[in-house]
Amino acid sequence: MPSTSDAKDKKEARRIALILLVLIAVLAFCLYMVLPSLVEFNQQYFASGLGIKAAVIPAFITTLVVFILFALVAGDGLLGELQYLLSGFLAFFLPIWLLIAWVF
């Protein structure tokens, strides 16, 4: 004989399943309603962006700001580490330049 707690558990499981189905249906409807604006967003923000030439300026500024912060934090030995700072600038600048051109 099924116990009362077993029937109670089945009833609760059905209620949870029904709530989940309703929630999935509401989310699917919301996605259906938002889809046109997502297409518009995609066309606006994922259109062709910066090229290699245009990405040089923000990459240079970003790298310069980062290395000024590095130099301020380094404190001692700034003149002794200048050659490493300059080579590090190039090592930072090239990937940042290409990533900005690729992402934006």
C-alpha positions as CSV (number, residue, x, y, z in Angstrom):
1,M,0.0,0.0,0.0
2,P,1.3,3.4,-0.9
3,S,1.9,5.6,2.1
4,T,0.5,9.1,2.5
5,S,4.0,10.6,2.2
6,D,4.5,8.9,-1.2
7,A,1.3,10.4,-2.6
8,K,2.3,13.7,-1.1
9,D,5.7,13.5,-2.8
10,K,4.1,12.6,-6.2
11,K,1.8,15.6,-5.8
12,E,4.7,17.9,-5.0
13,A,6.7,16.5,-7.9
14,R,3.9,17.2,-10.3
15,R,3.5,20.7,-9.0
16,I,7.2,21.4,-9.5
17,A,7.2,19.9,-13.0
18,L,4.2,22.0,-13.9
19,I,5.9,25.1,-12.6
20,L,9.1,24.3,-14.5
21,L,7.1,23.7,-17.7
22,V,5.3,27.1,-17.3
23,L,8.6,28.8,-16.6
24,I,10.2,27.3,-19.7
25,A,7.2,28.3,-21.8
26,V,7.4,31.9,-20.5
27,L,11.2,32.0,-21.2
28,A,10.7,30.7,-24.7
29,F,8.0,33.3,-25.4
30,C,10.3,36.0,-24.1
31,L,13.1,34.9,-26.3
32,Y,10.7,34.8,-29.2
33,M,9.7,38.4,-28.5
34,V,13.2,39.7,-28.0
35,L,14.7,38.0,-31.1
36,P,14.0,40.9,-33.5
37,S,15.8,43.4,-31.2
38,L,18.7,40.9,-30.8
39,V,19.1,40.8,-34.6
40,E,19.1,44.6,-34.7
41,F,21.7,44.7,-31.9
42,N,23.8,42.2,-33.9
43,Q,23.7,44.3,-37.0
44,Q,24.6,47.5,-35.2
45,Y,27.4,46.4,-32.9
46,F,28.9,43.5,-34.8
47,A,29.3,45.4,-38.1
48,S,32.7,46.0,-39.5
49,G,34.6,48.0,-36.8
50,L,38.1,49.3,-36.4
51,G,40.8,48.4,-38.8
52,I,44.5,47.8,-38.1
53,K,45.3,51.5,-38.7
54,A,42.5,52.8,-36.5
55,A,43.4,50.4,-33.7
56,V,46.9,51.8,-33.3
57,I,45.8,54.9,-31.4
58,P,43.8,53.2,-28.6
59,A,46.4,50.4,-28.3
60,F,49.2,53.0,-27.9
61,I,47.3,55.0,-25.3
62,T,46.3,51.8,-23.4
63,T,49.9,50.5,-23.4
64,L,51.3,53.9,-22.4
65,V,48.9,54.2,-19.5
66,V,49.7,50.7,-18.3
67,F,53.5,51.3,-18.5
68,I,53.3,54.7,-16.7
69,L,51.5,52.8,-13.9
70,F,54.2,50.1,-14.0
71,A,56.9,52.8,-13.8
72,L,55.2,54.6,-10.9
73,V,54.8,51.4,-8.9
74,A,58.3,50.2,-9.6
75,G,59.8,53.2,-7.8
76,D,63.5,52.3,-7.3
77,G,65.6,51.3,-10.2
78,L,63.5,53.0,-12.9
79,L,66.5,54.1,-14.9
80,G,68.2,50.7,-14.6
81,E,65.0,48.9,-15.9
82,L,64.4,51.3,-18.8
83,Q,65.6,48.8,-21.4
84,Y,63.2,46.2,-20.0
85,L,60.4,48.7,-19.9
86,L,60.9,49.6,-23.6
87,S,61.0,45.9,-24.7
88,G,58.0,45.2,-22.5
89,F,56.2,48.1,-24.1
90,L,56.6,46.5,-27.6
91,A,55.6,43.1,-26.2
92,F,52.4,44.7,-24.8
93,F,51.7,47.0,-27.7
94,L,51.6,44.4,-30.5
95,P,49.1,42.0,-28.9
96,I,46.9,44.8,-27.6
97,W,46.9,46.5,-31.1
98,L,45.9,43.3,-32.8
99,L,43.3,42.3,-30.2
100,I,41.7,45.8,-30.4
101,A,41.6,45.5,-34.2
102,W,40.1,42.0,-33.9
103,V,37.5,42.7,-31.2
104,F,36.4,46.2,-32.1
